[in-house]
Amino acid sequence: MSAGLRILLLLMAFVSCTYAIKKIRKSQMKIEEVIYWIAFAFLILLLAIFPKGGILIAEFLGVESPVNFVYLVMIFMLIVKVFFLSLKISQLEHKLWTLTQEIAIWQNELEKDSNENN
């Protein structure tokens, strides 16, 4: 792994950790969300500090270049994040659908009550 890539990975890990912590302090992100990004930065940091580990794992998995392994790991982690975000969106859509139905029922009951009083 080249020195330039290692420096880039270290810089990326530092910037992403700093940014995530800054967002927690400003209460713009939940801690659960930031834990993922800190773990992501930690993995990048490990790959940058211990490139031999990345090289060994790349050779074991049959990846031709350690750089390709780094990209593969990053892409995999981002795909996992997208999956969990999709899951969360599905859950929120279901809650929104349920709330919309409950509001419609309450409005219907209010209209019936107001019609009966007149």
Secondary structure by P-SEA (a helix, b strand, c coil): ccaaaaaaaaaaaaaaaaaaaaaaaaccccaaaaaaaaaaaaaaaaaaacaaaaaaaaaaaccccaaaaaaaaaaaaaaaaaaaaaaaaaaaaaaaaaaaaaaaaaaaaaaaaaaaac
